Structure formats: C-alpha cells, structure tokens
Amino acid sequence: MNNRNRGKNTGDDTLFGSEKQISKLKMAVEDMQYLLSREYPEKAASDLVGNRYRLKTRQIQALRGASASIQQLHNRQLKHVDASDLKDKTVYLDGFNVLILLESLLSEAYVFEGLDGCIRDLSGVHGTYKRVNQTLRAVELVASFYRKNQIDQLVWIFDKPVSNSGRIKQIILEFAEEYHLNWEADLQYNPDKFLAESSATVISSDAWILDHCKEWFNLISYLITEERLPANLIKMT
C-alpha cells in the first residue's frame, strides 16, 4: 500500500474553509443555474460567473460540478431511485468516479453537494489511477451498501485506457471472491456511453451520465448518512 491519500490541496482551506467563500460560491451557483436554464454553454457561463465573483480555478471546478439547469434537475430527479428499489437488481457502478470520490471523502478533502443532491470532489484520474491508503475502506463501504440492500449483482465499470485499470479490476474481483460477493468488473473504452446506454440502475455522480441514463442511485449521499461518515461537505445550495 502506498503512503498517500487524496486529501486537500494546498490552499483549499483558503478557497473553501470560510463562510465568506462558501457564501460567494452559493451565489455563484444561483447565477450559474440561471444561465444554464437559459441554454448558455457551460464554459461560457462558468467563465462569466467566475469573473463576476473572482473565483479561482478550483472554485470554478466546484461551481461547475454543483450546477445544473432547472430542466436537468427535473430530469435527474425523475430518474433517481431509492435504496429500497435496488433489492434483487443488477446495478452498474462507475468505478473510478465512485472509488476516487470515496477516497477523497475519507482523506478529509472538501466534497461538494450540488443542486441535484449528488456529492462531487475535485480529484481526477488524469490518465493513471494510483491506489491510496483509503482504497480498501472505500471498497468495504460499497460492500456494506451491497449487502444491506440485498442487491443481486454489482458490476464495476472502469475506463480501459486508464493506466492500472486492469490492476484495480483484479483487486475488486479478488475482494469479491474473498467475501463471497456477486460482483463483476469490466473494462470499457467509453464507460460513460456504456453506462448511459445500460438498462440497469447506474451509480455515478457524472453529470453527463445522469442526464442520459435510464435510472440512477445517489450512493455517496447514502453512505454519508447510513455509515455516518465524517465529511468536509460543502452544500452548494
């Protein structure tokens, strides 16, 4: 196990640690929703709002993750399912999206609740996935969710082009075998498209997937509540 985590970046406490900054971000999200609901392109809208509130790069990243148009929010809410709906179902899980987000949360990084109720962070794969100290705990949390809700099968979908995707797939399968879990893991060249076109319930906080999938479940919010996870959570509403 490597001695690393996905905690805060230097300067994150300055950007996200005060009521003044959080208040500014909430106002920025309101403005962003207004523009997106009037079909402004996301980049143009975030540039405009970012300039208005003098936001830094990571604040703009948080802003974009938290924002959505009124139409998008309505569409996502219609397709959201409850934990009670998952019993005896096959569920597809956006592997890197969920794993990295949980690792960030467990590393005490700032995470953000958007207008759609989804939790997002500021980490990314950037072509290579590196296991961290919190990886095993993140997988254990997914296993707890799987058992409690009596899900029939959980299928982890990972980005095939990402370096080490084959290794994390093997870790997931070995964990499932050890603990007798009906899990599968698959590598896809275009996992977003694969998940969006699936007929199964999808677990992801990726906005494009949520806008295009058949139905989805908000796993990270569930885990924060159900497992009483401590989190540096900023509600952007």
Disulfide bonds with the S-S distance in Angstrom:
none
